[in-house]
Amino acid sequence: MNERLIPYSVYLPVEHYERIKDLAKQRKASALIRDAICMIIEDKDLYSSGYNKGIEDAAKAVASYKGIQGLGVQGRYLDELLPEMIKELQK
């Protein structure tokens, strides 16, 4: 899940810039903009994009949960197995 991110600049109208600046204070701006751009480029509808984002977030949450790290089932660690199973639900 280690994804290389490359910075990119974009010009915004002042009112959008101000709203993004407010989100940046909450550490939400980059993810919001990144998700919107990915949704447009991947040509997905809003429902599918939101659904897949939820699946990605769930997989990351499970993978980072310390309580399952080191636990295994049938020779696989749960912090690797469960996120893979969750991601299979993507549309």
Secondary structure by P-SEA (a helix, b strand, c coil): cbbbbbbbbbbbcaaaaaaaaaaaaaccaaaaaaaaaaaaaacccaaaaaaaaaaaaaaaaaaacccccccccccccaaaaaaaaaacccc
